[in-house]
């Protein structure tokens, strides 16, 4: 299958008064057309910066891609001009942000915000654009979309605001959507509705999705493949069922063991394990494996040399000295 997106050895640094934050450091990910890949890890591991790097939306003067390449439909996104990337952003690649209340403009009606993307990429009149916006709101489950299109963001619930964000991201039927923790701020019932909605839209529209989250339960529901990130690196990459049935990296094992089971999180006989310690500072130059000070299976070499990437099988890779 032809690759839609190839991220090769990507390194993105943030230049701050405190020092250089190595937010993404040597990430390799491939996304095929129509595929849903989950990117999972703790807060601060570089997931959002990875998505912003792909969109080329890094904060100006602070974020910079210092190594690697991002190839989309055979073209390097890093070699495109600002005008060229703006033509791709929204029409070919879109993004759903984590917090819809801050991503939506509070002083504009939701219909106008959805139509803004249409006007930026298509030569249509306002009536036609409004019809497209109403149709997409209906598609994402809005009741009375002809009336609700005139609502302001503060008139909507959190779940409805997130549906607006998804409608904005899919209005031009992009090939790829980056979803940055789109269900984090929602309660469990609304979260399930949003996940079902995204699966249905992905199935009907054929849009590939990179789904960023810290929740392994969400990944298991929506993704086909999973990339586990830790301290700016991908430490394990596998099909979702393989990852849960036989995880290899100690960090992946720790994440799974600390996740409540779906059939009952608070059964007395089921005690959840924890991963000791914290994610290391991304400002520090870390010697050896970045997980070594939290690992229960660490060896002497883990503190000295960075582990290589190993192919356990054609579809399952891991970065760990344990399997060398």
SULCOR-V456758 format. One record per helix or strand of 3 or more residues. SS is the DSSP state (A for helix, B for strand). FROM is the first residue (numbers start at 1). TO is the last residue. Records with the same first field share a line. If there is no record, write none. Layout:
SS: FROM-TO + FROM-TO
This chain:
B: 3-16 + 19-32 + 36-40 + 63-72 + 93-96 + 176-180 + 208-213 + 225-230 + 233-239 + 309-313 + 316-319
A: 47-55 + 77-79 + 82-88 + 100-103 + 110-121 + 126-139 + 145-148 + 153-155 + 158-170 + 188-205 + 216-222 + 240-245 + 250-257 + 292-294 + 300-303 + 321-323
